C-alpha cells in the first residue's frame, strides 16, 4: 500500500498514523509520522574536487536538523518520548551522477558528505534529503576536475630549514604561470620544467616528520599527495682519528646528533667539500666512514 502525505502546519511533532480500508474504521497500530520544515542548501564548500572523488563537502543552509535529539536509556534517539531517528535516511544526492551518499548533519545549518568519483560528468547538482525520498531543489553545483598526477619526488627528504630544490615527476603538467607546491600547508611557487617535471624550492618547516606534498597548476586545483620527509639538520661534535695516511681507507668515527638513516647510499662523508664517501649510520649520534685516497 502507498499513500501520499498531505501538507501540515504542524512540524517536529508526532502525528498519529493509521490506515482505513473502508473510510470508517482505522487500524489500531501505534505509529507516527513526522513533518519537518523543508531544508535548503545555500553553499557548498569546497564546490570543486578531483574526478577521483573523496572531497569532503561542507553544506551550509537551513533546517538540516529538524528533530531535537535526546538519548533514552537504550541509547536511542527520542523526540518528545517517541522514536524519530532519520540519520539513516539523510543523504546527499549528486543529481547528474544519479548517485547518493550518506550525509552527516552537524546542526540545523551544517552538514557534510563525501563526493563520489566522476570520470564523465564535469559538474553536477548537489541536493540533500532528510527522508531518503524527497530532495531539495536548490541546484548548488559541484565541479569535477582532472588533477595533475604525481608519482615521485627527488630527493624525498630535506632539512627543516628548507631552501633545497626538489624535482617532482608525474603527468599532466602544463606551464600555467601559477604553479604552486604545498608542503603540509606551507606553499611555495613551482617552476615548470617539462610536461612530466616540476621543480619546487622547499620551504622551512617547524616539526620533523612526513608531510603531504601536492601541486596545483591553477585555481587551487590540487593533485593527490605524496610524502616528503623533513628532518633536523645533522650536527658534528667530533671525529676520530683526526688524521690518516694519504692511501686512504682510515675508518673514521663521527660523533654528533640528528643522524637519520634515510636509506641505502644516502648518508655521505664529505672531504674538502668535493669528495664523497659512503657512510654508515650506527646510532643517531654515531656515523662510521672511510677516508678516501688523497
Buried (B, 14 or more C-beta within 10 A) or exposed (E): EEEEEEEEEEBBBBEEBEEEEEEEEEEEEEEBEBBBEEBBBEEBEEBBBBBBBEBEBEBBBEBBBBBEEEEEEEEEBBBEEBEBEBEEEBBBBBBBBEBBBEBBBEEBBBBBBBBBBBEEBEEBBBBBBBEEEEBBEBEBEBBBBEBBBBEEBEBBBBBBEBEEEBBBBBEEBEEEEEBBBBBBEBBBEBBBBEEEBBBBBBBEBEEBEEBBBBBBBEEEBBBBBBEBBBBBEBEEEEBEEEEBEEEBEEEBEBBBBBBBEBEEEBBEBEBEEEBEBEBEBEEEBBBBBBBBEE
